[in-house]
Amino acid sequence: MSEIDEILAGYNFDEEAVWGLYKEKFLRRSALDRDAELKAFDAFAEDKMSTPSREVADLLCRKRELLDMHGMLRKLGR
């Protein structure tokens, strides 16, 4: 189970608050761990991508956020 699944399973409140916590933890990970987490995110979202929906659009936006953060950290040497 990926970390995002664990975080989402452990909270019963605002999804945006959970996403914020996940992004904070993502920022502290090593480059290799971030790569692995992005692959896990792809696997999580893969089955949902076949049908366009608001959920799919939200997942794509969140993935872009993670990719932007990952790229920024790599540029900074992390």
DRENTORKOL-3810 file (N, C-alpha, C; in nm, 4 decimals):
REM DRENTORKOL-3810
@n.u->0.0855; n.v->-0.1171; n.w->0.0000; ca.u->0.0000; ca.v->0.0000; ca.w->0.0000; c.u->0.0902; c.v->0.1235; c.w->0.0000
@n.u->0.0605; n.v->0.2184; n.w->-0.0866; ca.u->0.1439; ca.v->0.3381; ca.w->-0.0925; c.u->0.1121; c.v->0.4298; c.w->0.0248
@n.u->0.2004; n.v->0.5225; n.w->0.0477; ca.u->0.1835; ca.v->0.6144; ca.w->0.1601; c.u->0.0563; c.v->0.6960; c.w->0.1468
@n.u->0.0216; n.v->0.7372; n.w->0.0254; ca.u->-0.1004; ca.v->0.8172; ca.w->0.0097; c.u->-0.2234; c.v->0.7359; c.w->0.0485
@n.u->-0.2253; n.v->0.6057; n.w->0.0159; ca.u->-0.3373; ca.v->0.5215; ca.w->0.0560; c.u->-0.3471; c.v->0.5143; c.w->0.2078
@n.u->-0.2321; n.v->0.4996; n.w->0.2734; ca.u->-0.2306; ca.v->0.4928; ca.w->0.4191; c.u->-0.2805; c.v->0.6229; c.w->0.4801
@n.u->-0.2345; n.v->0.7342; n.w->0.4265; ca.u->-0.2773; ca.v->0.8640; ca.w->0.4796; c.u->-0.4274; c.v->0.8819; c.w->0.4594
@n.u->-0.4744; n.v->0.8544; n.w->0.3387; ca.u->-0.6171; ca.v->0.8719; ca.w->0.3107; c.u->-0.7031; c.v->0.7796; c.w->0.3959
@n.u->-0.6555; n.v->0.6585; n.w->0.4214; ca.u->-0.7318; ca.v->0.5643; ca.w->0.5033; c.u->-0.7371; c.v->0.6069; c.w->0.6494
@n.u->-0.6355; n.v->0.6811; n.w->0.6936; ca.u->-0.6273; ca.v->0.7187; ca.w->0.8338; c.u->-0.7004; c.v->0.8462; c.w->0.8718
@n.u->-0.7549; n.v->0.9187; n.w->0.7758; ca.u->-0.8192; ca.v->1.0456; ca.w->0.8046; c.u->-0.9631; c.v->1.0457; c.w->0.7565
@n.u->-1.0469; n.v->1.1071; n.w->0.8359; ca.u->-1.1881; ca.v->1.1168; ca.w->0.8009; c.u->-1.2299; c.v->1.2615; c.w->0.7799
@n.u->-1.1346; n.v->1.3493; n.w->0.7473; ca.u->-1.1704; ca.v->1.4891; ca.w->0.7308; c.u->-1.1340; c.v->1.5389; c.w->0.5928
@n.u->-1.1260; n.v->1.6650; n.w->0.5785; ca.u->-1.1082; ca.v->1.7330; ca.w->0.4510; c.u->-0.9986; c.v->1.6729; c.w->0.3634
@n.u->-1.0360; n.v->1.6345; n.w->0.2417; ca.u->-0.9427; ca.v->1.5741; ca.w->0.1469; c.u->-0.8257; c.v->1.6667; c.w->0.1158
@n.u->-0.8509; n.v->1.7965; n.w->0.1088; ca.u->-0.7438; ca.v->1.8923; ca.w->0.0794; c.u->-0.6413; c.v->1.8965; c.w->0.1924
@n.u->-0.6868; n.v->1.8816; n.w->0.3156; ca.u->-0.5939; ca.v->1.8785; ca.w->0.4291; c.u->-0.5045; c.v->1.7547; c.w->0.4197
@n.u->-0.5634; n.v->1.6418; n.w->0.3828; ca.u->-0.4873; ca.v->1.5174; ca.w->0.3675; c.u->-0.3863; c.v->1.5323; c.w->0.2544
@n.u->-0.4283; n.v->1.5930; n.w->0.1435; ca.u->-0.3384; ca.v->1.6137; ca.w->0.0299; c.u->-0.2219; c.v->1.7031; c.w->0.0716
@n.u->-0.2486; n.v->1.8056; n.w->0.1503; ca.u->-0.1424; ca.v->1.8928; ca.w->0.1998; c.u->-0.0406; c.v->1.8169; c.w->0.2842
@n.u->-0.0882; n.v->1.7291; n.w->0.3709; ca.u->0.0023; ca.v->1.6468; ca.w->0.4525; c.u->0.0876; c.v->1.5557; c.w->0.3650
@n.u->0.0248; n.v->1.4974; n.w->0.2650; ca.u->0.0980; ca.v->1.4092; ca.w->0.1745; c.u->0.2077; c.v->1.4861; c.w->0.1006
@n.u->0.1754; n.v->1.6052; n.w->0.0518; ca.u->0.2748; ca.v->1.6848; ca.w->-0.0209; c.u->0.3907; c.v->1.7250; c.w->0.0693
@n.u->0.3622; n.v->1.7564; n.w->0.1960; ca.u->0.4699; ca.v->1.7897; ca.w->0.2900; c.u->0.5659; c.v->1.6720; c.w->0.3056
@n.u->0.5115; n.v->1.5525; n.w->0.3200; ca.u->0.5962; ca.v->1.4336; ca.w->0.3328; c.u->0.6709; c.v->1.4054; c.w->0.2025
@n.u->0.6047; n.v->1.4290; n.w->0.0901; ca.u->0.6670; ca.v->1.4080; ca.w->-0.0409; c.u->0.7905; c.v->1.4960; c.w->-0.0554
@n.u->0.7826; n.v->1.6192; n.w->-0.0095; ca.u->0.8957; ca.v->1.7127; ca.w->-0.0190; c.u->1.0186; c.v->1.6646; c.w->0.0583
@n.u->0.9976; n.v->1.5894; n.w->0.1648; ca.u->1.1086; ca.v->1.5440; ca.w->0.2486; c.u->1.1713; c.v->1.4136; c.w->0.2012
@n.u->1.1123; n.v->1.3505; n.w->0.1028; ca.u->1.1640; ca.v->1.2226; ca.w->0.0539; c.u->1.2873; c.v->1.2431; c.w->-0.0332
@n.u->1.3649; n.v->1.1368; n.w->-0.0472; ca.u->1.4800; ca.v->1.1399; ca.w->-0.1380; c.u->1.4294; c.v->1.1342; c.w->-0.2818
@n.u->1.5165; n.v->1.1668; n.w->-0.3764; ca.u->1.4783; ca.v->1.1641; ca.w->-0.5185; c.u->1.4304; c.v->1.0249; c.w->-0.5601
@n.u->1.4991; n.v->0.9207; n.w->-0.5135; ca.u->1.4585; ca.v->0.7841; ca.w->-0.5476; c.u->1.3217; c.v->0.7499; c.w->-0.4899
@n.u->1.2982; n.v->0.7920; n.w->-0.3667; ca.u->1.1681; ca.v->0.7666; ca.w->-0.3048; c.u->1.0568; c.v->0.8443; c.w->-0.3744
@n.u->1.0868; n.v->0.9679; n.w->-0.4169; ca.u->0.9864; ca.v->1.0453; ca.w->-0.4904; c.u->0.9539; c.v->0.9779; c.w->-0.6231
@n.u->1.0573; n.v->0.9280; n.w->-0.6937; ca.u->1.0341; ca.v->0.8547; ca.w->-0.8193; c.u->0.9431; c.v->0.7344; c.w->-0.7947
@n.u->0.9721; n.v->0.6604; n.w->-0.6893; ca.u->0.8917; ca.v->0.5424; ca.w->-0.6567; c.u->0.7479; c.v->0.5823; c.w->-0.6238
@n.u->0.7332; n.v->0.6911; n.w->-0.5522; ca.u->0.5983; ca.v->0.7354; ca.w->-0.5152; c.u->0.5193; c.v->0.7817; c.w->-0.6374
@n.u->0.5878; n.v->0.8462; n.w->-0.7325; ca.u->0.5209; ca.v->0.8864; ca.w->-0.8567; c.u->0.4757; c.v->0.7644; c.w->-0.9369
@n.u->0.5571; n.v->0.6593; n.w->-0.9369; ca.u->0.5179; ca.v->0.5353; ca.w->-1.0045; c.u->0.3988; c.v->0.4704; c.w->-0.9342
@n.u->0.3986; n.v->0.4747; n.w->-0.8015; ca.u->0.2851; ca.v->0.4212; ca.w->-0.7253; c.u->0.1592; c.v->0.5029; c.w->-0.7535
@n.u->0.1755; n.v->0.6339; n.w->-0.7674; ca.u->0.0623; ca.v->0.7206; ca.w->-0.7996; c.u->0.0055; c.v->0.6828; c.w->-0.9361
@n.u->0.0949; n.v->0.6570; n.w->-1.0334; ca.u->0.0507; ca.v->0.6141; ca.w->-1.1667; c.u->-0.0278; c.v->0.4828; c.w->-1.1587
@n.u->0.0232; n.v->0.3879; n.w->-1.0817; ca.u->-0.0438; ca.v->0.2588; ca.w->-1.0678; c.u->-0.1812; c.v->0.2763; c.w->-1.0026
@n.u->-0.1891; n.v->0.3627; n.w->-0.9023; ca.u->-0.3149; ca.v->0.3892; ca.w->-0.8341; c.u->-0.4176; c.v->0.4490; c.w->-0.9303
@n.u->-0.3734; n.v->0.5409; n.w->-1.0160; ca.u->-0.4643; ca.v->0.6140; ca.w->-1.1031; c.u->-0.4908; c.v->0.5430; c.w->-1.2364
@n.u->-0.4094; n.v->0.4438; n.w->-1.2713; ca.u->-0.4159; ca.v->0.3822; ca.w->-1.4037; c.u->-0.5550; c.v->0.3301; c.w->-1.4390
@n.u->-0.6179; n.v->0.2571; n.w->-1.3486; ca.u->-0.7484; ca.v->0.2003; ca.w->-1.3805; c.u->-0.8581; c.v->0.3055; c.w->-1.3911
@n.u->-0.8372; n.v->0.4210; n.w->-1.3296; ca.u->-0.9368; ca.v->0.5275; ca.w->-1.3334; c.u->-0.9275; c.v->0.6120; c.w->-1.4601
@n.u->-0.8136; n.v->0.6069; n.w->-1.5287; ca.u->-0.7888; ca.v->0.6949; ca.w->-1.6423; c.u->-0.8666; c.v->0.6580; c.w->-1.7681
@n.u->-0.9258; n.v->0.5401; n.w->-1.7714; ca.u->-0.9960; ca.v->0.4980; ca.w->-1.8922; c.u->-1.1287; c.v->0.5717; c.w->-1.9111
@n.u->-1.1837; n.v->0.6261; n.w->-1.8042; ca.u->-1.3115; ca.v->0.6967; ca.w->-1.8115; c.u->-1.2941; c.v->0.8402; c.w->-1.7649
@n.u->-1.3132; n.v->0.9383; n.w->-1.8533; ca.u->-1.3001; ca.v->1.0782; ca.w->-1.8119; c.u->-1.4024; c.v->1.1140; c.w->-1.7034
@n.u->-1.3543; n.v->1.1792; n.w->-1.6018; ca.u->-1.4420; ca.v->1.2224; ca.w->-1.4929; c.u->-1.3719; c.v->1.3338; c.w->-1.4159
@n.u->-1.4437; n.v->1.3914; n.w->-1.3229; ca.u->-1.3827; ca.v->1.4948; ca.w->-1.2374; c.u->-1.2711; c.v->1.4347; c.w->-1.1516
@n.u->-1.2907; n.v->1.3113; n.w->-1.1088; ca.u->-1.1880; ca.v->1.2447; ca.w->-1.0287; c.u->-1.0587; c.v->1.2297; c.w->-1.1086
@n.u->-1.0712; n.v->1.1919; n.w->-1.2353; ca.u->-0.9538; ca.v->1.1765; ca.w->-1.3212; c.u->-0.8846; c.v->1.3113; c.w->-1.3387
@n.u->-0.9615; n.v->1.4160; n.w->-1.3634; ca.u->-0.9039; ca.v->1.5499; ca.w->-1.3779; c.u->-0.8319; c.v->1.5908; c.w->-1.2508
@n.u->-0.8909; n.v->1.5615; n.w->-1.1356; ca.u->-0.8281; ca.v->1.5933; ca.w->-1.0079; c.u->-0.6980; c.v->1.5159; c.w->-0.9904
@n.u->-0.6983; n.v->1.3878; n.w->-1.0253; ca.u->-0.5766; ca.v->1.3066; ca.w->-1.0144; c.u->-0.4656; c.v->1.3609; c.w->-1.1047
@n.u->-0.5011; n.v->1.4012; n.w->-1.2265; ca.u->-0.4014; ca.v->1.4564; ca.w->-1.3181; c.u->-0.3422; c.v->1.5865; c.w->-1.2638
@n.u->-0.4255; n.v->1.6705; n.w->-1.2059; ca.u->-0.3758; ca.v->1.7957; ca.w->-1.1463; c.u->-0.2821; c.v->1.7669; c.w->-1.0293
@n.u->-0.3185; n.v->1.6700; n.w->-0.9478; ca.u->-0.2338; ca.v->1.6355; ca.w->-0.8329; c.u->-0.1005; c.v->1.5766; c.w->-0.8791
@n.u->-0.1056; n.v->1.4944; n.w->-0.9822; ca.u->0.0195; ca.v->1.4384; ca.w->-1.0331; c.u->0.1088; c.v->1.5500; c.w->-1.0871
@n.u->0.0509; n.v->1.6466; n.w->-1.1586; ca.u->0.1299; ca.v->1.7597; ca.w->-1.2079; c.u->0.1947; c.v->1.8354; c.w->-1.0933
@n.u->0.1212; n.v->1.8523; n.w->-0.9839; ca.u->0.1775; ca.v->1.9187; ca.w->-0.8654; c.u->0.3001; c.v->1.8425; c.w->-0.8155
@n.u->0.2858; n.v->1.7105; n.w->-0.8042; ca.u->0.3976; ca.v->1.6288; ca.w->-0.7555; c.u->0.5160; c.v->1.6353; c.w->-0.8514
@n.u->0.4886; n.v->1.6288; n.w->-0.9816; ca.u->0.5970; ca.v->1.6367; ca.w->-1.0796; c.u->0.6678; c.v->1.7723; c.w->-1.0731
@n.u->0.5923; n.v->1.8792; n.w->-1.0552; ca.u->0.6526; ca.v->2.0125; ca.w->-1.0423; c.u->0.7417; c.v->2.0198; c.w->-0.9184
@n.u->0.6914; n.v->1.9668; n.w->-0.8067; ca.u->0.7700; ca.v->1.9675; ca.w->-0.6830; c.u->0.8963; c.v->1.8835; c.w->-0.7002
@n.u->0.8820; n.v->1.7673; n.w->-0.7613; ca.u->0.9950; ca.v->1.6774; ca.w->-0.7823; c.u->1.1001; c.v->1.7447; c.w->-0.8720
@n.u->1.0549; n.v->1.8068; n.w->-0.9809; ca.u->1.1471; ca.v->1.8765; ca.w->-1.0707; c.u->1.2197; c.v->1.9899; c.w->-1.0013
@n.u->1.1479; n.v->2.0664; n.w->-0.9211; ca.u->1.2079; ca.v->2.1770; ca.w->-0.8473; c.u->1.3155; c.v->2.1256; c.w->-0.7511
@n.u->1.2831; n.v->2.0195; n.w->-0.6797; ca.u->1.3797; ca.v->1.9633; ca.w->-0.5843; c.u->1.5030; c.v->1.9083; c.w->-0.6558
@n.u->1.4849; n.v->1.8476; n.w->-0.7712; ca.u->1.6001; ca.v->1.7964; ca.w->-0.8468; c.u->1.6892; c.v->1.9115; c.w->-0.8914
@n.u->1.6286; n.v->2.0229; n.w->-0.9348; ca.u->1.7066; ca.v->2.1390; ca.w->-0.9743; c.u->1.7872; c.v->2.1950; c.w->-0.8580
@n.u->1.7327; n.v->2.1798; n.w->-0.7378; ca.u->1.8021; ca.v->2.2264; ca.w->-0.6186; c.u->1.9025; c.v->2.1241; c.w->-0.5663
@n.u->1.9145; n.v->2.0134; n.w->-0.6364; ca.u->2.0125; ca.v->1.9115; ca.w->-0.5985; c.u->1.9637; c.v->1.8129; c.w->-0.4961
@n.u->1.8349; n.v->1.8024; n.w->-0.4783; ca.u->1.7778; ca.v->1.7087; ca.w->-0.3819; c.u->1.7128; c.v->1.5956; c.w->-0.4526
END
